[in-house]
């Protein structure tokens, strides 16, 4: 019994292997690519040429040289694998390296098992030595079952990757009063929880505009599912001078999860770094037939995965749980997966007679600072700004004058300081932390 070429071809997938290598050299500066290299064993490749190319990539990484197509090509000169490398460069790059690596690893294992079983069968036919053959086969199975070294990465290896990678950019939230203690970074799912008519859509829109600013090299997509795109534009036309109109995409139809995923992936290809979705309750899943909790969980799992894999900031306006004002509706994952949960609520000040908006972070895994501040919506710009009090004593807040203006500062126990309206005009879309 011999292994035929046709049988072996069934256990190889040259296209997937080429796509995988192309993905590594295409996304060489992504953390996913670095981790994929650590986890990949050269024997997953079904040809010596692809194994050689992968080893060259590893050697460049060890020398802290970026393993782009150009640098890999230079290293391959004279190795006799030019033809295979050209085929790799012609392949479509795989962006989901983890998934493809898992598939290729399983395929490589199946190939090894298949070859071992054929060898054992040949030995039984030729020598009829049952016990030694079965013993050898048992050892092989034990070895395959215990092979897990590729799944573990040491601290030293992780540290090497962290030292070599470029610092992550940190972006403005669009609300200057927040930026001191909170910023946005790629790979973050952000949730806004709020009472009705408090300004959650205003804040989401303000965040999107900061990513579509004139002086930042990013783009944004806003999904105003509670309005049509036309209605959204009509409401902004008189106050849309603070951002680049060509850098803000508006999507009002992709409310089904699979459709939304496609739209987000299309946006990523256009350079989008921010996706704002209004709101959780607008999203549906046609294929879901189970409990409602499962569907709500699926929403947060999908959005969190897209954030991490494509280095996105996704901000979702979520529904508050019934009877629990500061919990996400329908799923525990809605409270667990986001890096930041912002809560907006109206508060009535008995002393002054004013109604004010409080912004509180229920969760902040980016800077680990709890934020509790007052904000207001400026009617002329329809943007939020921070409201601060510079207290002079503890006598409390004085009511406004009869004409609605601020009280005389000399007589007031404190002065109310507002952010300059210009501070929310997307003039500070990027925070340079010096990292």
C-alpha positions, 0 to 999 in steps of 0.5 A: 500500500502506498500513498498516492498523490491524489490522496495527499492533495486531499490533506493539503491546502496550498491556497490557504497556506499562501493566503496565511503567509501573505496575511503575515507579511501584509499585516506585519505591524499588527499584534495579531501577526506577531502572535501568529508567528509565535504560535506557528510551527513550520511543519504546518506547511505542506511544502518545503518552499513555504516552510523555508519562506516562513523560517525567513520571516521568523529570522527577520522577526528575531532580528527585529526587522519588519518582515514586509514583502520587500524585506522577506523578498530580499532575504529569499534571494538565492534560496530557490523559492522565488516561484513559490514566493511570487504565488504567495504575493499573488494570493489574497491576504488572510486578515483572520490569522488566528482562524486560518492558523487553527485550520492549518494546524488541524490539517497538518495534524490530520496529514501526520496521522494519515501518514502514520496510519498508512505506514502502520498498515503497510508494516502489518501487511509486510511483516505481520508484527502486530504488537510492535506496530500497535505499540509504535502507533500508540506512542505516536497518538500519545505524542500528538495528544500532548503536543501543546507547546505551540499554544503557550507563549512566555512572558519574555516572548510577549515582552519582546513583541511589546518592545518592538511594536509601535506605540498605539495612538490615543484619540480624543473622545470629542469632549475635551472635558473627558480627555484628561482622564479618558481617551480612545484607543484602537481595540476598544468597545465603548458603551453609552447608557443614558436616560431618555432625551439626555443627549446620548446621540449628541455625544455619539455624534460629537465623538464621530466628528472628532475622528473625521476631523480636518487634522487627523488621518482617520475616518469615521462611520456613524450608524444613525439607525433611529433616523434615515441618513437624509434626516441625519444630514438635514439635522447637521447641515447648519452646523457641519463645519467642524469636520471633513465631510469626505471622512464621515460615512453614514450607514442607516440600513445595515441593522442585521448583524451580518450586514453590519459586519460587512459594512464595518469591514468595508469601512475598515478598508476605507481607513475608518477607525471609529464606528458609532452605532445608535442603537443596541435595540435597532440591531437584529439577527435574522438567523437567531431563533433562541432566547433573547439573551443569546441575541443580545449577547451576540451583538456585543460579542461581534462588535468586541471581536471586530474592535480587537481584530481591526483595531477599531473604536466602536461606540454603541448606545445601549439600552438600560436594563429594566429596573436597573438603570446602570446595567446594559439590557439583556446580557451580562456580556454587555457589561463585561466586554466593553472597555468603557461604559459612560452613563448620562443622567439628569439630576435636579438641583434642589438648591438652585432649581436647575436641571443638570446632566451628569456624566459618570464612567461606570467602567473605565479600563482604559485609564482606570479613572472614575469620572463624575462630572457635569456637562451641558448641551450648547444649543447653538452647536448641539455639542456637549461641553464640560461644566466646572465649578471653582468653589470659593466657600461651602455655601452652595450653588446660587440660583441664576439671576431673574433674567436667566444669566449667571449671578454676579461673580463677586456675590456668588459662592463660586464661579461656574466655568464652561469649556470654550465652545471651540474646544469641541470643534474637533481641533484636538482629535489626537492626544500625544501622550508621549508614549 
